[in-house]
C-alpha cells in the first residue's frame, strides 16, 4: 500500500512504526496532511466492517501511537492529522477509508 500512496504523491514517513503499546502500519505525508494508515486483510465486508476490523481498543492504540509519534517528531506539529484504513481482500485493495475515525478514543 505504500507504493500506492507514493504513486499518489504521498511521502512515506514511516512503515510499521512501533512503540511498546501500539503500531501504525504506514505514516505518510502529503502537503499539510499527515495520515496514519492501518492496513487490514479482511475477507468479509458489510455495514459494520470497520467496527469489526478495528475494535475500539485497536483504534485507541493507533491514536496513542500517533500522539507519541507527533511528540517525538515536532516537525509535524502543524500537520492536519487523519486516520485512514485500507481494507484488503486477497492481497488487493478492496476499500479505502480516508479519515475513517477521529483522534478521540
C-alpha distances in whole Angstrom, upper triangle without the diagonal:
4,5,5,6,9,10,11,13,11,12,10,13,13,10,12,15,18,21,24,23,20,16,13,10,8,11,11,14,15,19,20,17,16,13,12,9,10,8,11,12,15,17,19,19,22,23,23,19,18,21,21,17,18,21,23,23,20,19,22,21,18,20,22,20,19,23,23,20,22,25,25,23,26,24,22,25,25,22,21,19,17,15,12,11,8,10,10,13,13,10,9,8,12,12,10,13,14,16,16,19,21,22,25,25
4,5,5,6,9,10,11,9,9,7,10,10,8,11,13,17,20,23,23,19,16,13,9,7,9,8,11,13,17,18,16,14,12,12,10,11,10,13,15,18,21,23,22,25,26,26,22,21,24,24,20,20,23,25,25,21,20,23,21,18,20,22,19,18,21,22,18,20,23,22,20,23,21,19,23,23,20,19,18,16,15,13,13,11,14,13,16,17,13,13,12,15,15,13,15,15,17,18,20,22,22,25,26
4,5,5,6,9,10,9,10,9,13,13,12,14,17,20,24,27,27,23,19,16,13,11,13,11,13,14,18,20,18,16,15,15,13,15,13,16,17,20,22,25,24,27,28,28,24,23,26,26,23,23,27,28,28,24,24,26,25,21,24,26,23,21,25,25,22,23,27,25,23,26,24,22,25,25,22,22,20,19,18,16,15,13,15,14,17,17,14,13,12,16,16,14,17,17,20,20,23,25,25,29,29
4,5,5,7,9,9,11,11,14,15,14,16,18,22,25,28,28,24,20,17,14,12,13,11,13,13,17,19,16,16,14,15,12,14,12,15,16,18,20,23,22,24,25,25,22,21,24,25,21,22,25,27,27,24,23,26,25,21,23,26,23,21,25,26,23,24,27,26,24,26,24,22,25,25,21,21,19,17,17,14,13,11,13,13,16,16,13,11,10,13,13,11,14,14,17,18,21,23,24,27,28
4,5,5,7,5,8,8,11,12,12,15,17,20,23,27,26,22,19,15,13,10,10,8,9,9,13,15,13,12,10,12,10,13,12,16,17,20,22,24,23,25,26,25,22,21,24,25,21,21,25,26,26,23,21,24,23,19,21,23,21,19,22,23,20,20,24,23,21,23,21,18,22,21,17,17,16,14,14,12,12,11,14,15,18,19,16,14,12,15,14,11,13,12,15,16,19,20,21,25,26
4,5,5,5,6,7,11,12,13,16,17,21,24,28,28,24,21,17,15,11,12,9,10,10,13,16,14,13,13,14,13,16,15,19,20,23,25,27,26,29,29,29,26,24,28,28,25,24,28,29,29,26,24,27,25,22,23,25,22,20,23,24,21,21,25,24,21,23,20,19,22,22,18,19,18,17,17,15,16,15,18,18,21,22,18,16,15,18,18,15,17,16,18,20,22,23,24,28,29
4,5,7,9,11,15,16,16,19,21,25,28,31,31,27,24,20,18,15,15,12,13,12,15,18,16,16,15,17,16,18,17,20,21,23,25,27,26,28,29,30,27,25,29,29,26,26,30,31,31,28,27,29,28,24,26,28,26,24,27,28,24,25,28,27,24,26,24,22,25,24,21,21,20,19,19,17,17,16,18,18,21,21,18,16,14,18,17,15,18,16,19,21,24,25,26,30,31
4,6,9,11,15,16,17,20,21,25,28,31,30,27,23,20,18,14,14,11,11,9,12,15,13,14,13,16,15,17,17,20,21,23,26,27,25,27,28,28,25,24,27,28,25,25,28,29,30,27,25,28,27,23,24,27,25,22,25,26,23,23,27,26,23,25,22,20,23,22,18,18,18,16,17,15,16,15,18,18,21,22,19,17,15,17,16,14,15,14,17,19,22,23,24,28,29
4,7,10,13,15,16,20,20,24,27,31,30,27,23,20,18,14,13,10,9,7,9,13,12,13,13,16,15,18,19,22,24,26,28,30,28,30,31,31,28,26,29,30,27,27,30,30,31,28,26,28,27,23,24,26,24,21,24,25,22,21,25,24,21,22,19,18,21,20,16,17,17,16,18,16,18,17,20,21,24,25,22,20,18,21,19,16,18,15,18,20,23,23,24,28,29
4,6,9,12,13,16,17,21,23,27,26,23,20,16,15,11,10,6,5,5,8,11,9,9,9,12,12,15,16,20,22,24,27,28,27,29,29,29,26,24,27,28,25,24,27,27,28,24,23,25,24,20,21,23,20,18,20,21,18,18,21,21,18,19,17,15,18,17,14,14,14,14,14,13,15,15,19,20,23,24,21,19,17,20,18,15,16,14,15,18,20,20,21,24,26
4,6,9,11,15,15,19,21,25,25,22,19,15,14,10,9,5,5,6,9,12,11,10,10,12,13,16,17,21,23,26,29,30,29,31,32,31,28,25,28,29,26,25,28,28,28,25,23,25,23,20,20,22,19,17,19,20,16,16,20,18,15,17,14,13,17,17,14,15,14,15,16,15,17,17,20,21,25,26,22,21,19,22,21,18,19,16,18,20,21,22,21,25,27
4,6,7,11,11,15,18,22,22,19,15,12,11,7,6,4,6,9,12,14,12,10,10,10,11,14,14,18,20,23,27,28,28,30,30,29,26,24,26,27,24,22,25,26,25,22,21,22,21,17,18,20,17,15,18,18,14,15,18,17,14,17,15,13,17,18,15,16,14,15,15,14,15,15,19,19,23,24,20,20,18,21,20,17,18,16,17,19,20,21,20,24,25
4,7,10,9,13,16,19,20,17,14,11,11,8,5,5,7,10,13,13,12,9,10,10,11,14,16,19,22,25,28,30,29,32,32,30,28,25,27,28,24,23,25,25,24,21,20,21,19,16,17,18,14,12,15,15,11,12,15,13,11,13,12,11,14,15,13,15,13,14,15,15,17,17,21,22,25,26,23,22,21,24,22,19,20,18,18,20,20,20,19,23,24
4,7,6,10,13,16,17,14,11,9,8,6,5,7,10,13,16,17,14,11,11,9,10,12,14,17,20,23,26,28,28,30,31,29,26,23,25,26,22,21,23,23,22,19,18,19,17,14,16,16,12,11,14,13,10,12,15,13,11,15,14,13,16,18,15,17,15,15,14,15,16,16,19,20,23,24,21,21,20,23,22,19,19,18,18,20,20,20,19,22,22
4,5,9,12,16,16,13,9,7,6,5,6,9,12,15,19,19,17,13,12,10,9,10,11,14,17,20,23,26,26,28,29,27,24,22,24,24,20,19,21,22,21,17,17,19,16,13,16,16,13,13,16,15,12,15,17,16,15,18,18,16,19,21,18,19,16,16,15,14,14,14,17,17,21,21,18,18,18,21,20,18,19,18,19,19,20,21,20,23,22
4,6,10,13,13,10,6,6,4,6,8,12,15,18,22,22,19,15,13,11,10,10,10,13,15,19,22,24,25,27,28,26,23,20,22,22,18,17,19,20,18,15,15,17,14,11,14,15,11,12,15,14,12,15,17,16,16,19,20,18,21,23,20,21,17,17,15,15,14,14,16,17,20,21,18,19,18,21,20,19,19,19,19,19,19,20,19,22,21
4,7,10,11,8,5,5,6,7,8,11,14,18,21,20,18,14,13,10,11,11,13,15,18,21,25,27,27,29,29,27,24,21,23,23,20,18,19,20,18,15,15,15,12,10,12,12,8,9,12,11,8,12,14,12,12,16,17,15,18,20,18,19,16,16,14,15,15,16,19,20,23,24,21,22,21,24,22,20,20,19,19,19,19,19,17,20,19
4,7,8,6,4,7,9,11,11,15,18,21,24,23,21,17,16,12,13,13,14,16,19,22,26,27,28,30,30,27,25,22,23,23,20,17,18,19,16,13,14,14,11,10,12,11,8,10,12,10,9,13,14,13,14,17,19,18,19,22,20,21,18,18,16,17,17,18,20,21,25,25,23,24,23,25,24,23,22,22,21,21,20,20,18,20,19
4,6,5,6,9,12,14,14,17,20,24,26,24,22,18,17,14,16,15,17,19,22,24,28,29,30,31,32,29,26,23,23,24,21,18,19,18,15,14,15,13,10,10,12,10,7,10,11,8,9,12,13,11,14,17,19,18,19,22,21,22,19,19,17,19,19,21,23,24,27,29,26,28,27,28,27,25,24,24,22,22,21,20,17,19,18
4,6,8,12,15,17,17,21,24,27,29,28,25,22,21,17,18,17,19,20,23,25,29,30,31,32,32,29,27,24,24,24,22,19,19,18,15,14,15,14,10,12,13,11,9,13,13,11,12,16,15,14,17,20,23,21,22,25,24,25,22,22,20,22,21,23,25,26,29,30,28,29,29,30,29,27,26,26,25,24,22,22,19,20,18
4,7,11,14,16,17,21,23,27,29,27,24,21,19,16,17,15,18,18,21,23,27,27,28,29,29,26,24,21,20,21,19,16,15,14,11,10,12,10,7,9,11,8,7,11,12,10,12,15,15,15,18,21,23,21,22,25,23,23,20,20,18,19,19,21,23,24,27,28,27,28,27,28,27,25,24,24,22,21,19,19,16,17,15
4,7,10,13,14,17,20,23,26,24,21,18,16,12,13,12,14,15,18,20,24,25,25,26,26,23,21,18,18,18,16,13,13,13,10,8,10,9,5,6,9,8,6,9,11,10,11,14,15,15,17,20,22,20,20,23,21,21,17,17,14,16,16,18,19,21,24,25,23,25,23,25,23,22,20,20,19,18,17,17,15,16,14
4,6,9,10,14,17,21,23,22,19,16,14,10,10,9,11,13,16,18,22,23,24,25,26,23,21,18,18,18,15,13,14,15,12,9,10,11,7,6,10,9,6,9,12,11,10,14,15,15,16,19,20,18,20,22,20,20,16,15,13,14,14,15,17,18,21,23,20,22,20,22,21,19,18,18,18,17,16,17,15,17,15
4,6,7,11,14,17,20,19,16,13,10,7,7,6,9,11,15,17,21,22,22,24,24,22,19,16,17,18,15,13,15,15,14,10,10,11,9,6,9,10,7,8,11,11,10,13,15,15,15,18,18,16,18,20,17,17,13,12,10,11,11,12,14,16,20,21,19,19,18,20,18,16,15,15,15,14,14,15,14,16,15
4,7,10,14,17,20,20,17,13,11,8,6,5,6,9,12,15,19,21,21,23,24,22,19,16,18,18,14,13,16,17,16,12,13,15,12,9,13,14,11,11,15,15,13,15,18,17,17,20,20,18,20,22,19,18,15,14,11,10,10,10,12,13,17,18,15,16,15,17,16,14,15,15,15,15,16,17,16,19,18
4,6,10,13,16,17,13,10,8,6,5,7,8,12,15,17,21,23,22,24,25,23,20,18,20,20,17,16,18,19,19,15,14,16,14,11,13,15,12,11,15,15,12,14,17,16,15,18,17,15,18,19,16,16,13,12,10,10,10,10,13,15,18,20,16,16,15,17,16,14,14,13,14,15,16,17,16,19,19
4,7,10,13,13,10,7,6,5,6,9,11,15,18,21,24,26,25,27,27,25,22,19,21,22,19,17,20,20,20,16,15,16,15,11,12,14,11,9,12,13,10,11,14,14,12,15,14,11,14,15,12,13,10,10,10,10,12,13,16,18,21,23,20,20,17,20,18,15,15,13,13,15,15,16,15,18,19
4,7,10,11,8,6,5,7,8,11,13,17,20,22,25,27,25,27,27,26,24,21,23,24,21,20,23,23,23,19,18,19,18,14,15,17,14,12,15,16,12,13,16,16,13,15,14,11,14,15,11,12,10,10,11,10,13,13,17,18,22,24,21,19,17,20,18,15,15,13,13,15,16,17,16,20,21
4,7,7,6,5,6,9,11,15,16,20,23,25,28,30,28,30,29,28,26,23,26,27,24,23,25,25,25,22,20,21,20,17,17,19,16,13,16,17,13,13,16,16,13,14,12,9,12,12,9,10,9,10,12,12,15,16,20,21,25,27,24,22,20,22,20,17,16,14,14,17,18,17,17,21,23
4,6,5,7,8,12,13,17,18,22,25,27,30,31,29,30,30,29,27,24,27,29,26,24,27,27,28,25,22,24,23,20,19,22,20,16,19,20,17,16,19,19,16,16,14,11,14,13,10,10,11,11,14,13,16,17,21,22,26,28,25,23,20,22,20,17,17,13,14,17,19,18,19,22,25
4,6,8,11,14,16,20,22,25,28,30,33,34,31,33,32,32,30,27,29,31,29,27,30,29,30,27,24,26,25,22,21,23,22,18,19,21,18,16,20,20,16,16,13,11,13,11,8,9,11,13,16,16,19,20,24,26,29,31,28,26,24,26,23,20,19,16,16,19,20,19,19,23,26
4,7,10,13,16,20,22,25,28,30,33,34,31,32,31,31,29,26,28,30,28,26,28,27,28,26,23,23,23,20,19,21,20,16,17,19,16,14,17,18,15,14,11,9,10,8,5,6,9,11,14,15,19,21,24,27,30,33,30,28,25,27,24,20,19,15,14,18,18,17,17,20,23
4,6,10,12,16,18,22,25,26,29,30,28,29,28,27,25,22,24,27,24,22,24,24,24,22,19,20,20,17,16,18,17,13,15,17,15,13,16,17,14,14,12,9,11,9,5,5,6,7,10,12,15,17,21,23,27,29,26,25,22,23,20,17,15,12,11,14,15,14,14,18,20
4,7,10,13,16,19,23,24,28,29,27,28,27,26,24,21,23,25,22,20,22,21,22,19,17,18,17,14,13,15,14,10,12,14,11,10,14,14,12,12,11,8,10,10,6,6,5,6,9,10,14,16,19,22,25,27,25,23,21,22,20,16,15,12,11,14,14,13,12,16,18
4,6,10,12,16,19,21,24,25,23,24,24,23,20,17,20,21,19,17,19,19,19,16,14,16,15,11,11,14,13,10,12,14,12,12,15,16,14,15,14,11,13,13,9,8,6,5,6,7,10,12,15,18,22,24,21,20,17,19,16,13,11,9,8,11,12,12,12,15,17
4,7,10,13,17,19,22,23,22,23,23,21,19,16,17,19,16,14,16,16,16,13,11,13,12,8,9,11,9,7,11,12,10,11,14,15,14,16,16,12,14,15,12,11,8,6,5,6,8,11,14,17,20,23,20,19,17,18,16,13,12,10,9,10,11,11,10,14,15
4,6,10,13,15,19,20,19,20,21,19,16,13,16,17,14,12,15,16,16,13,11,14,13,9,11,14,12,10,14,15,13,15,18,18,17,19,19,16,18,19,15,14,11,9,6,5,6,7,11,13,17,19,16,16,13,15,13,10,10,9,10,10,11,12,13,16,16
4,6,10,12,16,17,16,18,19,17,14,11,13,14,10,9,12,14,14,10,9,12,11,8,11,14,12,12,15,16,15,17,20,20,20,22,22,19,21,22,19,17,14,11,8,6,5,6,8,11,14,17,14,14,12,14,12,10,10,11,11,10,11,13,14,16,15
4,7,9,13,15,15,17,18,17,13,12,14,14,10,10,14,16,16,12,12,16,14,12,15,17,15,15,19,20,18,20,23,23,22,25,25,22,24,25,22,20,17,14,11,9,6,5,6,7,11,13,11,11,9,11,10,9,10,12,14,12,14,17,17,20,19
4,6,10,11,12,15,16,14,11,10,12,11,7,9,12,15,15,12,13,16,15,13,16,19,17,18,21,22,21,23,26,26,26,28,28,25,27,28,25,23,20,17,13,11,7,6,5,6,9,11,10,11,10,10,10,10,11,14,15,13,15,18,19,21,19
4,7,10,11,14,17,15,12,12,14,12,9,11,14,18,18,15,16,19,18,17,20,22,21,21,25,26,24,27,29,29,29,32,32,29,31,32,28,27,23,20,17,14,11,8,6,5,6,8,7,9,9,9,11,12,14,17,18,16,18,21,23,24,23
4,6,7,11,13,12,9,10,12,10,7,11,14,17,18,15,16,20,19,18,21,24,23,23,26,28,27,29,32,32,31,34,34,31,33,33,30,28,25,21,18,15,11,10,6,6,6,8,9,10,10,9,10,12,13,17,19,16,18,21,23,24,22
4,7,10,14,13,10,12,14,11,10,14,16,20,21,19,20,23,23,22,25,27,26,27,30,31,30,32,35,35,35,38,38,35,36,37,33,31,28,25,21,18,15,13,9,8,5,7,10,11,11,9,11,14,16,19,21,18,21,24,26,27,26
4,7,10,10,7,11,12,10,9,13,15,19,20,18,19,23,23,22,25,27,27,27,31,32,31,33,36,37,36,39,39,35,37,37,34,31,28,25,21,19,15,14,10,10,8,11,13,14,13,11,11,15,15,19,21,18,20,24,26,26,25
4,7,8,5,9,11,9,9,13,15,18,20,18,18,22,23,22,24,27,27,26,29,31,31,32,35,36,35,37,37,34,35,35,32,29,26,22,19,17,13,12,9,10,9,13,15,14,12,9,9,12,13,17,18,15,18,21,24,25,23
4,6,5,9,10,9,11,13,15,18,20,19,19,22,24,23,24,27,28,28,30,32,32,33,36,37,37,38,38,35,36,36,32,29,27,23,20,18,15,15,12,14,13,16,18,17,15,12,11,14,14,17,18,15,17,21,24,24,23
4,6,8,9,10,11,13,15,16,20,19,18,21,23,22,23,26,27,27,29,32,31,32,35,37,36,38,38,34,35,34,31,28,25,22,19,17,15,16,14,16,16,20,21,20,18,14,13,14,13,16,17,14,15,19,22,22,21
4,6,5,6,9,10,11,13,16,15,15,18,20,19,20,23,24,24,27,29,29,30,33,34,34,36,36,32,33,33,30,27,24,21,18,16,14,15,13,16,16,20,21,20,18,15,13,15,13,16,16,13,14,17,20,19,18
4,6,5,6,8,10,13,15,14,14,17,19,18,19,22,23,23,25,27,27,28,31,32,32,34,34,31,32,32,28,26,23,19,16,14,11,12,9,12,12,16,17,16,14,12,10,12,11,14,15,11,13,17,19,20,18
4,5,5,6,8,10,13,11,10,14,15,14,16,19,19,19,22,24,24,25,27,29,29,30,31,27,28,28,25,22,19,16,12,11,8,10,9,12,14,17,18,17,15,13,10,11,9,12,12,8,9,13,16,16,15
4,6,5,6,8,11,10,10,13,15,14,15,18,19,20,22,24,24,25,28,29,30,31,32,29,29,29,27,24,21,17,14,14,11,13,12,15,17,20,21,20,18,16,14,15,12,15,14,10,10,13,16,15,13
4,6,6,9,11,11,11,14,16,16,17,20,20,21,24,25,26,27,30,31,31,33,34,31,31,32,29,27,23,20,16,15,13,14,12,14,15,18,19,19,17,16,14,15,14,17,17,13,14,17,19,18,16
4,6,10,11,9,10,13,14,13,16,18,18,19,22,23,23,25,27,28,29,31,31,28,29,30,27,25,21,18,14,13,10,10,9,11,12,15,16,16,15,13,12,13,12,15,15,12,13,16,17,18,16
4,7,8,6,6,10,10,10,12,15,15,16,18,20,20,22,24,25,26,28,29,25,26,27,24,22,18,15,12,11,9,11,10,13,15,18,18,18,16,16,14,14,12,14,14,10,10,13,14,14,12
4,5,5,6,9,10,11,12,14,15,17,19,20,21,23,25,26,27,29,30,27,27,28,26,24,20,17,14,14,13,15,14,17,19,21,21,22,20,19,17,17,15,17,16,13,11,14,14,14,11
4,6,5,6,9,10,10,12,14,15,16,18,20,21,23,24,25,27,29,25,25,26,24,22,19,16,14,15,14,17,17,20,22,25,25,25,23,22,20,19,16,17,15,12,10,11,12,10,7
4,5,5,6,9,10,10,12,14,15,17,18,20,21,23,24,26,28,25,25,27,25,23,19,18,15,16,15,18,18,21,23,25,25,26,24,24,22,21,18,19,18,15,13,14,13,12,8
4,5,5,6,9,10,11,12,14,15,16,18,20,21,22,24,26,23,23,25,23,21,18,16,12,13,12,15,15,17,20,22,21,22,20,21,19,18,16,17,16,13,11,13,12,12,9
4,5,5,6,9,10,11,12,14,15,16,18,20,21,22,24,21,21,22,20,18,14,12,9,11,10,14,15,18,21,23,22,22,20,20,18,16,14,14,12,10,8,9,9,9,7
4,5,5,6,9,10,11,12,14,15,17,19,20,21,23,20,20,22,20,18,15,14,11,14,14,17,18,21,24,27,26,26,24,24,21,20,17,17,15,13,10,10,8,8,5
4,5,5,6,8,10,11,12,14,15,17,18,20,22,20,20,22,20,19,15,15,12,14,14,17,18,21,24,26,24,25,23,24,22,20,18,18,16,15,13,13,11,11,9
4,5,5,6,9,10,10,12,14,15,16,18,20,17,17,19,17,16,12,11,9,11,11,14,16,18,22,24,22,23,21,21,19,17,15,15,13,12,10,11,9,10,9
4,5,5,6,9,10,11,12,14,15,17,18,15,15,17,15,14,10,10,8,11,13,16,18,21,25,27,25,25,23,24,21,19,16,15,13,12,10,8,6,7,7
4,5,5,6,9,10,11,13,14,16,18,16,15,18,17,16,13,13,12,15,16,19,21,24,27,29,28,28,26,27,24,22,20,19,16,16,13,12,9,10,9
4,5,5,6,9,10,11,12,14,16,14,15,17,16,16,13,13,12,14,15,18,20,22,26,28,25,26,24,25,23,21,19,18,16,16,14,14,11,13,12
4,5,5,6,9,10,10,12,14,11,12,14,12,12,9,10,9,12,14,17,20,22,26,28,26,26,23,25,22,19,18,16,14,15,13,12,9,11,12
4,5,5,6,9,10,11,13,11,10,13,12,13,10,12,12,15,18,21,23,26,29,32,29,29,27,28,26,23,21,19,16,17,15,12,9,11,12
4,5,5,6,9,10,13,12,12,15,15,16,13,15,15,18,19,22,25,27,30,32,30,30,28,30,28,25,23,21,19,20,18,16,13,14,15
4,6,5,6,9,11,9,10,13,12,14,12,13,13,16,18,20,23,25,29,31,28,28,26,28,26,23,22,20,18,19,18,16,13,16,17
4,5,5,6,8,6,7,10,9,11,10,12,14,16,19,22,25,27,31,33,30,30,28,29,27,24,22,19,17,19,18,15,12,15,17
4,6,6,9,9,8,12,12,14,13,16,17,20,22,25,28,30,34,36,33,33,31,33,30,27,25,23,21,22,20,18,15,17,18
4,6,9,9,10,14,14,16,15,18,18,21,23,25,28,30,34,35,32,33,31,33,31,28,26,24,23,24,22,21,17,20,20
4,6,6,8,11,11,14,13,16,17,20,22,24,28,29,33,35,32,31,29,32,30,26,25,23,21,23,22,20,17,20,22
4,5,5,9,10,13,13,17,18,21,24,26,30,32,36,37,34,34,32,34,31,28,26,24,22,24,23,20,18,20,22
4,6,8,9,12,13,16,18,21,24,26,29,31,35,37,34,33,31,33,31,27,26,23,21,24,23,21,19,22,24
4,6,5,9,9,12,15,17,20,23,26,28,32,34,31,30,28,30,27,24,22,19,18,20,20,18,15,19,21
4,6,9,9,13,16,19,22,25,28,31,34,37,34,33,30,32,29,26,24,20,18,21,20,17,14,17,20
4,7,9,13,16,19,22,25,28,31,35,37,34,33,30,32,29,25,23,19,17,21,19,17,15,18,21
4,6,9,13,15,19,21,25,27,31,33,31,29,26,28,25,21,19,16,14,17,17,15,13,17,20
4,7,10,13,17,19,23,25,29,32,29,28,25,26,22,19,17,13,11,14,14,12,11,14,18
4,7,10,14,16,20,23,26,29,27,25,22,23,20,17,14,11,9,12,11,9,8,12,15
4,6,10,13,16,19,23,26,24,22,19,20,17,13,11,8,5,8,8,7,8,11,13
4,7,10,13,16,20,23,21,20,17,17,14,11,9,7,5,6,6,7,8,11,12
4,7,10,13,17,20,18,16,13,14,11,7,6,5,5,5,7,10,11,14,15
4,6,10,13,16,15,13,10,11,8,6,5,7,8,6,9,12,14,16,16
4,6,10,13,11,10,7,8,6,5,6,8,11,10,12,16,17,20,19
4,7,10,9,8,6,6,5,6,8,11,14,11,14,18,20,21,21
4,6,6,5,4,5,7,9,11,14,17,15,18,21,23,25,24
4,5,5,6,6,9,12,14,17,20,18,21,24,26,28,27
4,6,8,9,12,15,18,21,23,21,24,28,29,31,30
4,7,9,12,13,17,19,22,20,23,26,28,30,29
4,6,9,11,14,17,20,19,22,25,27,29,29
4,6,7,11,13,17,15,19,22,24,26,26
4,7,10,13,16,15,18,22,24,26,26
4,6,10,13,11,15,18,21,23,23
4,6,10,9,13,16,18,20,21
4,6,5,9,12,15,17,18
4,5,8,11,13,16,17
4,6,7,10,12,14
4,7,10,12,13
4,7,8,9
4,5,8
4,6
4
